[in-house]
């Protein structure tokens, strides 16, 4: 079977200009040409080799600046390589910057048509699958409203729905699983699995190594533009996780007195708390729709997770993350501020940040809300609380799966036997 994607000795170089570089002729003359320095160059990617066969999914992991997004752009035909070559066979679909092409003054309907045509469909094809797109996005009631009235989540759902209706041979995905609630994310995963079963070659970029392990057939780990490892998901993702945990453990203070949070939770370093503690999480509250503190809710109810933090020194662009996991550590839901394109400024002192889940569609059982704040490149954790905040989910029905999504059965053309 011929590979759909073949990357051989790929390299991409960029230029790095000096901060005091003259940008106009006038500035150069007034400085006596002293600021006319030659720009330096650096390799964003160097000597990258891999292939993806039809029906295979390649996961790409690495910290910020490792070259993941540059690789996806080159695979999508945006830009040219400076070394080696990329061969991609078939129609390309990309889930890179969801909603970036939407116009705020156009309605959802108009944006669907424009985005579909830009993605390579004809207008007739877009019109033919329009109802399916809107139904997938679950936005029937809002489709004729201006895009500026949509929330970020609604825009991302609509963009994802358009992208998955382009029927690609190659699918490029960049951190798409922050789209919507748990049930919608399950729908996205099901559609991705459907593409894979139909022979679509998929490249999936994510920081979430556990997710990469579950979804992908092969994994590529990049660091500063070079391949650190390439192979089986359990091995490569495991190496990546081990490195991050190792750095976090190295920076965790050996001796630190237990911390009693305002809500009465005791945190002990190297037991249920890990990190450098330059930026500390000093309290976490789980709230219901009425704003009351809870430890138990019904499946399908909303959940608000409030995180209070404190930093005694300036911290640049930290990443806050929340994982809802089972008692055995299996993650059921994972998200972070980077996935939501929420870029935090240089912070210092005390502050609050909250995550709101409109529905928590999990089966009944005991879970933990694990909370962490990380260095801007995911190199290590500033503070990570593991299995500290319990959450009981109640449900009147039983299910073997983790997800308990709202659903209904429909019967059509059923012939009743006569006895």
N, C-alpha and C positions, 0 to 999 in steps of 0.2 A: 504494500500500500504506500503510495507516494505521500510525503508529508505536505500539509497545507501551508505551514510556515517553516521556513529554513533561514536561520540567522548564522552567518559565518564571519568570524573575525571582525565583528562590528565595533566601530569606534566613532565617537562624536566629540568634537572639540569646540569649546567656546572661549571667548576672550574675556579677560578680567581687566577692567580699566581702573586706574588709580583714582583715589577720591579727589585729589587736587588737579585732576586732568583738565586742561583747557577745553572748553566745548565750543568756543567761537574763535574766529581769527583775531578779533579785537582783544580778547583775553590773552591769547598767545603772544600778541605783540606787546601788550602792557607788561606781561611777565618776563619779557626779554627772551621768549621761547624756552624759558627754563621748565615750563610745565608741559612741554610737548614730549612726553615720555611714551615709549612704545608700549602698547598693551601686552600684558602677559596672557598666555593661554593655559587652559587646563582641560583635562579629558573628563567629560561627564560620563562617558562609557569607553571602555577599552577592552578589546579582545573578548567579546561576548559571543558565545556559540551555544545554540540550542535548536531544537526542532519540535514542532507540534503536529501530530497526525490528525486526520479527521476523527471527530468524536473524542478527542483528548482535551483535557483542561490543564494548563500550566499556571501554577501560582508563582507570583513574584513578590518576595518580601525584602524588607530593608528599611533602614531609618530614612528620615528626610535627607535629601541631598545625595542619596545613593545612586540615582539615575533611573528610578522606576518610571517616572512620568516621561522622561526623555525617550526611554525605550518604547513606551506605548505610542508616542507621537511618531517615531520613526516607522513603527509597524503600520501605523495608520496612513503613512505617506506624507506626513507633515514634516518637512525638512529633509535634508540629505545627510547621509553619513560621510565622515571624513576618512573612514577606513572600513574595509570589508563590504559586505552587501547583505541586503534583506530581500527575501523572495516570499511573497504572499500570494497565494492562488485563490481567486474567488472574490465574491462581494464582501466588503468589510462593513460591519456594524460596530459603532463605538459608544460606550457608556462612560464617557470621560468626565465632562463638566456638565452634569445634568441641568438643563434649564438655561444654559448660558445664551442660547440663541433666541430665547423668547423675547417678544417686544411687549413692554408693560401696557401699552395703549390698545393692543389688539386683544380680542376675546380669546378664550381658550380654544374655541372652534377654529378661529383664523390661525392661531399659532400652531395648532396640530397640522393644518394643511401646509403652512410654510415650512415647518420643521420636517415633515414627511418628504416634501419635495427636495429640500436641502440634503436629506439623508439618502437620496437616490431613487425614491419612488416617483412615479408619475402622479399627476393630480388625480387621475381616474383611480389609481391604486389606493391613494389615500382616502378618497371618498368611499371606496368599496369597503375598506376596513375601519372606517371612522367610528362606527358604533361599537366595534370590538375594542378599539383603543380607549374610548370613553368608559366603557364598562369595566375594562381592566383597571383603569385608574380610579374607578369608583367616584367619578366627578360629574355624574349626569345632571345634578341639580345646579352646577356652577359653570357648565361648559360655555355658556354665552355671556358670562361675566368678564370684564376686563382683567387681564393677567395681573395688573397691579393690586387687585383685590384678593389674590391668592396668597396663602401662606407659603413659606418656603417648602414645607412638606408637600403641599398640593402641587406646586410647580414641579418638584422632583418626581412625584408619582406620574404626572402627565408626561414628563420628558422620558421617563423609563418606559411607559406604555407605548409611546411613539417608537422608541428605539427597538423594542422587541418585536415590533410588527414589520420590520424591514426585511425579514427573512435572510439574514446574512449567512455566508459560508464561514466567515471569521468574525468572532466577537471579542472586542477589546473592552475590558471592564476595569474601572478605577474606583474602588471603594464605594460600591453602589448600595450596600446593604444597610445604610442608615435611612433608606427610603421608607417612610410610613411606619405603621405600628407592626406588632408581631405577626398578625394575620396577613398583612400585605407583604411583609418580608418573606413569609412562607410561600406566597403566590409568586413572588419574584424568583425564589429558589427553584420552584417547580418549573417555571418557564425556562430558566437556565438549564435545568436537567433535561427538559424536552429538546432544547436546541442541541445539547450534547448527544442525546440519543439519536438525533436525526443526522449526525455526522458533522456538526459544526465544530470547528477548532476554536478553543477559547483560551484567552490569556487574561488572568485575573490578578490585579495588583491589590494588595491589602497589607496592613500592618498586623492584622489579627492572625497569628500563626496557628491557633487552634482551628479557626475557620478554614484556613488553607489546608490543614491536615484532613479535614472532613470532606472537602469538595474536590481537591485536585488530584491528578494522576502523577504529576511531576512538579517539583518546586525548584525555583532559581532564587538563590540568596545573593543580593548585591550589597556591596559596601564600597562607597566612594567610587562608583562606576566600574568596579571589578567583581568578578564572580568569586564568591566565597565558597559556595557549594551548589551542586546541581544534581538532583536525583530523587529518590523516594521521599514522599511527604513526611513520613514519620521520622526519618533520619534528618533531613535538612531543616524542617521546621523545629524539630527537637533541638538541634544545634543552635538555631537562632534564639529560641526561648531560653536555653541554658546560658547563652552569653549575656542576655539582658538580665536574667536573674542573678547571674554571677556578679555583674557590676553593681546591681542593687544591694546584694548581700555585702559586697566589699565596702560599700559606702554606709551601710547601716551601723550606727553606733553600737559598740560592744556592750557598754553599760549605760542604761537609760532608765530612770525610774518610771514605773507604770503611770499612765495618764488616765484619770477619771473624767470622762466627758460630762458636760452639763446634763445630758439625758441619762447619766448613770452607768454608762458602759466603760469597762476597764480595758485599756489597751496596753499590751506588753510587747516591747520590741523583741524581734526574733521569735515571737510566738504567733501573734495574730496581727503584728504590725511590722512593716519593713520599709526601708527607704533612708535617704540621706538626711531627711528632716529639715532641710533648708526652707522648705515650704511644708507646713503641717496642716492636716485635716483635724480640726479640733472638735467637730461634732457633726453627726449625720442624723437627720430626722426623716422618717417615712410617714407621709401624710395621705389621708383619703381626700375625696372630693369636697368634703366640708372643712378641710384644713385641720383635722384632728389627727394626732399622732396615733399610729397603729402598728401592730405586729401581725395582723391577720386581715385578709380581704377576700371577697368572692371573685372567682375567675370571671374576667370580663370587666371588672371595676377599674377605675382610673387609679394611678399612683403618682405621687409627687415625692421626689427624693431631693431634700435640701442639704447642701454641703456647706459647712462653715469652715473657712480656712484662715490661716495666719502666716505671714511671712515677715521675718525680722530684717530681711535684706531684699533689694530689688531682684525680682525673678522675671526673666523675659519669656513671654509666650508659652506658659505651661499648658499641658494638656490634661483635662479632667476626664476620667473614664468611669463607667459604671457597668458591672457585669452581674447578672442574676444567674446564680448557679445552683445546682442540686447539692445535696450533702456530700456526694462523692466527688464534687468539684467540676462536674460536667457543666459547661456554660450553656445556658438556655437563651440568653439575650446579652448582647454586648454592644455598647456604643460609647462614643467619646466626643469631645468638643471639636476635634479636628475633622471627624467624619461629618459633622454638621456645619463645617466651614465657619466655625466660630473661632476667630483669632483673638486671643486675649492679649491685652497690652502688657507693658512692663508693670507688674503689680508689686505692692508692698503694703504691710499692715494687714488688717482684718477685712474680710469680705465674705459674700455669700454667692453661691451659684446653685441653680436648681435644674433638675430634669423632670419633665412632665410626660408621663405615659398615659395616653387617652384610654387605652384598654390594655390590660395585662391578661392575655388569653392563654394562660397556662393551666394544665390539668391540676387537680387537687394534690397537695403535698407540701413538704417542707423545703424551703429554699433559703438562700442567703443573698443579700445585696452586698457585693464586694465593691469597694470604692477606692479609687487611686488618683493621684496626680503625678504627672510624669514630665521629665525633661523634654524640651521642644523637639528633639530628634528621636525620642523613644529610647535614648541610651540607657536610662535607669529611672527608677521611681523616686520621687521626692518623699512620698508617703503613700503607703498602700495598706488598706485594712482588709484582711482576708477572713471570711466567715465570722464576722463580728455582728452583723445586723440580720437577725433571722426574720423570715417572712413566711407565714402560713397562708397558702392559697386553698380556699374551700370550693368544692364543686359538688353539685348534686348528681353528676354523671361520672361514670368511670371510663378511662381511656388508657390504651397501652402507650400511646404517643405522649410527647411532652406538650405539644401545642393543643389547646382546646379552643379552636376557632369557631365563631358563630357559623351555623350552617343549616341547611334544610335539604330534605330529599324531595325529588319530584318524580312523579310517575306519569308516563305517557304511552299510549298505545298498548296498554296492558290488557290482555284478553283473560277474562275470568272463566275458568273451567266449570262446566256444568256436570254435576254429579248425578 
